[in-house]
Amino acid sequence: MSQAKAIGQAASRRKAIQSRNHRLVDFRKLARESLHTFNKEVANLGRAFLRTGTETIYITARSERATAACHHNDPDIGIGPGIL
């Protein structure tokens, strides 16, 4: 394999990982769905983030943290301070 091809493939892998890690999750929608769906979505992403007006809240693929977030949900944004 040529060096140029190897460099191109490495760049392609990095881009795929970045797009997967930076997908926004619609927490309003997830808050209306089951806890199982919420945990599965967070686990699939590895991490996710929610943008509120001025804050960005990061969520990791830890079930207990996702559960805490659902238990402290805020109907306006779908998730509340329990995650922090």
LINRA-V154569 format. One line per field, one symbol per residue. phi: phi as a letter, one per 40 degrees, with the letter a starting at -180 (. if undefined). A space follows every 10 residues. Layout:
phi=???
//
This chain:
phi=.ccccccccc cccdcccccc cbccbccccc cccccdcdcc cccccgaaab cbdbbbbcbc cbdccccccc cbcbccbgab cccc
//
